[in-house]
């Protein structure tokens, strides 16, 4: 691990015990998945046969969800309607650990719902919204301002998440930012619209490239364009810094004192950018609340965004995942092929969306021999991307005895990852890889021909959804156990 990565991971150790005040437009992100097999006879539109539905907190709610996933305590403030979606927001917020909520209910407002429809291959078909975007009433605004002002002294940072749905009015934004400044707390703003004067006094605002172009009326095509546009914004609004998110191109941090830093994207494997901005502001706010400088906070936010864009839907980044991502910085390409189960599942989903066939095999792979090489090559030949499940050291001891493994899991994983046939290695701690197989959903499951199909773990599940089970041909008279026995003779 590089020294800089070590310095960044040091900030994460201070996240536990932090408190962040988060305020803004909360909504429900609903995801509807199904099969499209025909066109409607009523109109030239696809017919979606719904197979699954799920809901997550969206908008400012997703900021709170990301902050909670990072181990930060959250005070959450918003306004909802007296409707089904409002009750759903309340229920989803109640499931977040270390989160306290202040939700003002207004029967005349409609809680925002974003319904997204997807085909089985992940193609986004349609989005349908329900919402009220009118500014808050005076009574709602006064109530929200009073509650936030009362809590700011207990917070380490304040996040203002403006989705343009009416909660962040000009007077409320000024009151919130003013209270944060008076208390000496950093304030992060995820902005909306073309009037940034209401965010005056904020420590940092986080527009994307299009939003910066809208507010400044300038071109933002090149890196120098971005810097010029950000500096133009400083001329009209009192802001401490502008962090421009550039999707696959990373981020650009422009500070009022003239410092400019371009941060390269942490990932070029982008499955979905939905909610990535929420991850950025949540991580940025937590890092700044921990005492990290603005540049290090931006680097942490950039690393978190690199994780979340690999996943579909409104996703979060957990503290252990962000720590692991920092640890992987500076590793060799071989070591980078070793992933945890969550990262592997996201990678598999991305490959599948690209139309690639996912293969899976597993084992202890203690002393790699020609039989192992043959198995892996056959597995790779049957797939486009091969994921290898590797028994952890404790799992091997339970299966093989206290004198095994000969090599620890790091050494075994590194050797496997160095092989051209292997695209990803995942260490698992259970006695069988069943839960990993169910998570990865491989198209092809491969084991040696010494296993009867009925004895291959996961075969029933894989064949049930249309996958294949392959029994690989064996190399005669080769096994790790036999090799170890011969060494003891």
N, C-alpha and C positions, 0 to 999 in steps of 0.2 A: 504494500500500500504506500502511495506517495505521501510525503509529509503534509501536502495541502489537503489531501483526502482525510488524513488523520485529524487535522485542525477542524475541518468541517464536521466530522463525526463527533468531535468533542462538544460542539454546540448542542447536538441532539440529546446528550446526557442531561442537559438542563431543561429539557421540555417538560419532564414530569414535575408537577407542582405549579406550572404556569397557569395563568388564567387569561383568556382572551374574550373580550366583549365583541360579539358579532351582531350586526344589525343590517336589515335590508329586506328585499322582496323574497319571500319564501314561496315555494311552489312544489307541485308534485310532478316528477318525471315518470311517466308511465310508458312501459315498453311492451308492445304487442308483437309476438312472433307467430309465424304461420307458414303454411305451404301455398305456393301459387302454381296451380297446374292448368288453369284455363282462363279465358277472357270472358267477362260477363256478356250474356246475350242482350242485356239491357243497354249497355254502353261500352265503348272500347276501353275498358279499364280491367285490371287484373282482379280476380276473385281470391281473397286471402282466407284460407281455412285456418282459423286461429288454433294454435297448439299450446301456447303459453302466454301468460301475462305477468308482469312484475312492476312494482312501483318503488321509487326511491325519492328521497328528499332532493329537490332541485333548487336552483338559485342560491340565495343566502343560506338555505337549509343544507345545501351540499357543501358550502364553506364550513358550516358547523360540523357536519359529518366528517369532513377531512381533518379538521382540527382535533376532533375527538379521537380519530384513528391514530393521530400522532401522539396521543397520550396527554393532550392539553385539556384542562377544564374550560368549559365554554359557558358564557352567559349569552343567551340568544334572545333577540328582540325583533318582533315583526307584528304585522296585522293580517288577520285571516278573515274569511267570511264564515257565516254560520251555516255551513253546508257540508256535504259529505267529504269533499276534498279537504276542507278545513279540519274536520275530525281526523282525516287520514294524516295530515301534517302533524297534528297533536300526538297521534299514536306513534308515528315514526320518530319524532323528536324524543318521546319518552323512552325509546329503546336505546338512545345514545347514552353511553356511560359518561359520568362526570359532566353532565350538561343540565343547566337550569334554564328554564324558559320564561319569558314574559311575552305572551301572545294576547294582543288586543283583538277582540272579536267584534266585527261590524256586520250586522245582518244585511246591510245594503251592498256589501262587497261580495264579489265572487272570487274564491280562492283560485289562483292560477293553476291550470293543469296543462301539461304538454304531452300529448299522446303521440308516440312515435310507432310507426308500423314497419315491420321488417319481414322479408321473406326468409326462408330457411337458410339460404346461403349468406345472410347478413346484409343483403341489399336493402337500403333505406327507401321505402316506397312512398311514405306520406307522413306529414306531421299535422296534427289538428289540435288547436289550442282553445281553451276557455279561460277568460280572464276579465278582471276589472283593472284598468290602468289609470283610473281617475286619481288625482292627488288626495292625500289623507284629509279627513275633516279636521277642523281645529281641535275638536275634542280628542280625536285619535292621536293627533300629533303631540298635543300637550301631554297626554298620558304616556306616550312612548318616550318623549324627551325627559320627563320626570323620572321614569324608571331607569333609563340609560344613565342619566347624570348621577343618580344615586349609586349606581354600580361601578362607574368608571374608576373610582379610587381603589377598588379591589382588583382591577384588571392590570395586566402587564402590557397589553396592546389592545388597540381597537381596530376592527375591520368593518368598513362600510361597503356593502355589496349592493350596488345599484343596478337593477335590471329594468328600470324604466316602467315599473308597474305601479308607481304612485307612492310608495313608502318613503323614499328618499326625496322629500320636497326640498326646495332651496332653503327655507327657514329651518327645517329640521337638520339638514346637513350642516349648516353653519353652527347651529347650537351644539350638535354632536362633536364637530371638529374643535369648536371653541372650548368645550368642556375637556376634551382630551388634551389639548394644548395647555390649558390651565393646570391640568394634573401632571403634565410632563410625560405623557404616554405617547408612544409612536402610533400613528394612525395610517392604515393602508386603505386605499380606495380602489375598488374595481368600478370604473366609471361607465356611464352610458350617456348617449346623446351628444349635443354640440355645445352645451353650456357648462364649461368646467369651472366657472367662477364660483359656483356653489361649493367646490371642493377646496377653495383657497385655505391655506394653512396645513394641508395634509402633508404628511412626511413623504409619501410616495403614492403615485397613481399608476395603474397597470393597464393602459389601453392596448388593444391589439393593433396591428398595422392599419387595418381599415378604419378603426375608431380614431387613431391619431390623424389620419388623412382627413376624416370628417371634421374634426374639431379645429384643425389648423388650415384646412383648404390647400394643403401642400402635397406635392408628390412624395411618396414614401417608398419608391422602388429600390433605391440603393441604400447601403449602410449610411453613407454621408447624408442622404435625403432624410433618413430617420433622425439622425442627430440634429440636423438643421430644423426639422419640424419640432422636435422636443424643445430645442432652445427658443424657438419662436413662441412656444406655449409658455415658457417661463416669463416672457416679456409681458404677457397679458394676465397671468395667474400666478399668485404666490404659492409655489409648490417646492418641496424639498428635492424631489427627484421624479423622473419618469422612467418606468420599466416597461419597455415595449416588447410584447410577446409576438414572436414571428413564426409560430407554428413549427414547421420542419426546419426552419433556419435558426432556431434558438431564441435568444433574447438580446436586447440592447438596453443597458442601464446608462442613463444620462443624468448626472447630478448637477444641481444648480451651481456648484462651485467650479464646474467645467470638466470634471472627470467623466470619461466615457469608457465603458467596458462592453465588448461584444462577447456574449456567451454562446458557444456552439451548442446545437441541439444534442441532448444526451441519447436520443434514439431516433433512427430513421425508419423504424418499423412502426408505422402509425396505423392503428386499427380504427380509432375513433377519437375525435378531439372534444366530444361532448363533456362538459364539466371540467376540462383541463384548466381553464382560467380560475375556477374555484379552488382547485388544488394549489395553484400558484399563490393566490392571496392568503390561503390558510397557512401554507408553509412559510411564506414571507412574514406574515404577522406573528406566527409562533417564534420564528428565528429572531426577529427584531425584539420581541418581548423577552427573549432569553438573554439579550445583551449582545447578540451578534451584530457586527457592522452591516451596513446596507449591501455591500458587495458580497460578503459571505452569505447573507440572507438570500440574495438573488441567486447565488450559486446553488444553495440548497433547494430553492423553489424550482430552479431549472432541472435539477436532478429528480425531484418529485414528479414534475411534468413528464419527464422522459419515461417514467414508469407507467403513469396512468394512461398515456396515449396508446399504449400497447393493448389496452383492454376496451371492450365494447360496453357502451352504456355509461351511466353516471357512476364512476368508480372512485375509490379512495386509495390512498397510499398509507400503509401502516408503518409505524416507526421502525420495526425490524426490517421491513423491505427497503426503506430509505437507507438505513444503516448498511444493509447488505450491498446496496447499489454503490455506496461510497467505498466499501471495502473492495469491490470488484474493479474500481478505477486503478489503472496501472498494472492490472493483471495481464498476462499474456493472452493471446487469442485462444490458446488451448484451455486455460483456466476459466476464461469467460464463457466457455461452453457448459460449465457446471452451473445449474440453476436450482432454485427452490421450487416446490410444487406449484406455488401461485404463479411465479414467473413462467414456468413451463406450460401451465394451462393456458396462460395468455398467449404465449408464443405459438402453441398448437392451434389455438383458435384463429390467430392471424394467418398461419400457413394454410389452414383449411379454407379460410375466406379467399385465399389466393388460388384455390383449386388444387392444392398439393395434397398428396396422399400421405397420411401420418402412420408410420410403423412404430411398434413398441416391442421390446424384449426386456428381460430382466434376469438378474442373477447376482451372485456374490462376486464373481470375477476376481478371485483372490490372487491366484498366480495365472496370469494370462498365458494361454497355450494355443496351439493350432486349432483345437476344437472350438475355442471361443472365437477366434478370428473367422473361422468358417461360418459359425452361427451369425455373427454380426454382418458378414458380407452377404449372406443369404437374406437376412432381414432387410438390409439396405437395398438389395436388388428388387425386393417386393414393394418398396415404398419410395417416396420422394424425400422425406425427412424421417430420420430414425432417432427415436428417443429411447435411451437405455435407463431402466430403473435399477438402481444399485442398492443392495442391502447395506444398511449402516453397520458399524462395528458391533453395536449391541445386538442388532438383529442377527448378524452372522454368528455371534457367540451362542445365542439361543438355539440356532439351527444346527450349528456344526460342533459346538463344544467350546470349552473355556480356552483351549489353545489356538483358536482361530479368531479373527483372520491373521494371516501371516503379515499382510500389508494393511495399514489403516485405510479408512475410507477416503481420505484426501489423496493418498498415493494411488489407490485403485481408480478413483474418479479421474485423476490427471492422466493416467495411462489410457483409460478408455477415451477421454476427450481428445487425446492426441491422434486417434485413429480417424482416417478420412471417412470411413463408413458411418461414423457416429456424429450426429448433429447436436445432440443435447444429452446431458447426463443429469439424472435426478436421484439424489440419495433419499431413501425412505426408511423409516424406523420400524414399521410393522413387520410381522412375520411373512405376510404376503403383500403383493403390490395391488390388491384389488381396489382399494380406495383411489390409488393413483391412476389406475386404468380407467375407472369411472370418471375421474376428473379430466383426464387427457382425451378420452373418447377416440382412441386410435382406430384407423381404418383397417390396419393389419396387426395381428398379434402373433408373434413368432416365438416358439420354444423348440428345443431339440426333439428329435424323433424318439428319444428314450421316454418321453412323456406320452401317455395315452391322451387323446383329446379331452376326455372326461376329467382328467387330472390337471389340465392346464388352467391355472387360476385366471379368471376373467373371460374364458372362452364362451361361456353361456351368455354373458352380458354383451360381448362384442358381436356375436352372431345374431343376437336379438335385434340389434339396430342395423343389421345388414353388413357388418364387417366380416373379414376373413380371418381364420385361424390357420396358420401354417406350421407344420412340424418339419423343422429343418433337418437335412441329412447330417448324419454324425460322421466325425473323423474317428476311425477305429482306434480303440485302446488308448484314449487320451482323457485324463481327468485330473483336476487339482488334487483330489484326495489320493489318487494313485501316485501322483508325483511326490506328494509329501511323505507317503508311506515308503516309497523307494529311497528317499533321502534318509529315513530313519534306520534303514537296514544296515 
